Amino acid sequence: MPRIEPIPLDRLADEPRRIIEEGVADGTYATPIPLQIFAYKTAQILMTNAARGAMGKRSLLGARIVELIRIRSAQLGECQPCMQSRKHDSITDEDVACLITPGGSKLTEQERLAVAFLDLLSADHHAIDDEVYRELGRVFTAAQIVELGVTCASTMGLHRFIHTLDVYGTSPPVIAYNQDQVDTAYSDVSEQAPA
């Protein structure tokens, strides 16, 4: 069981349940569990789903690079559900293997540099210096570099958070399901005095 017990599907509000059921059915989500946890804050599951739906669309990087970044971020964050899913038809098992060991890969120069940027941002952001930006500037516009940075930062944080939830854990939850905790804060709970 994850550290925060997922809201049972039959206890979800209509819109979060629809998002989860449709997303799992169409392959957008490999497992409903993270979304059942995000649904403790209804606005969060709605924002997460909207962001997922927009990811790669209207992208200056292109949907393939965005998907490679998403998968590599999941690998780095050890986010099992996200490592398992593929959201772009062009991504092959060979592509995924190249993300782990990029030497001799068939990734394009843009793809290779995008993945290298994510790796640096994740492991040693202090190493991202003028030379890294010069190299990016050879194959990306400034707008693409901004999109790359924001995409890397947001996917990295989300995957690390999902990993901390221990989505496929077998221990009892640390925080058990309680309907009173949906869309509330401690200051909203009558038994709790504000800090």
Secondary structure, DSSP 8 states (H G I E B T S, - for coil): --SB----GGGS-HHHHHHHHHHHHTTS-S-SHHHHHHTTSHHHHHHHHHHHHHTTTT-SS-HHHHHHHHHHHHHHHT-HHHHH---STT--HHHHHHHHS-TT----HHHHHHHHHHHHHHH-GGG--HHHHHHHHHHS-HHHHHHHHHHHHHHHHHHHHHHHTTTT--S--SB---GGGTT--GGGSTTS---
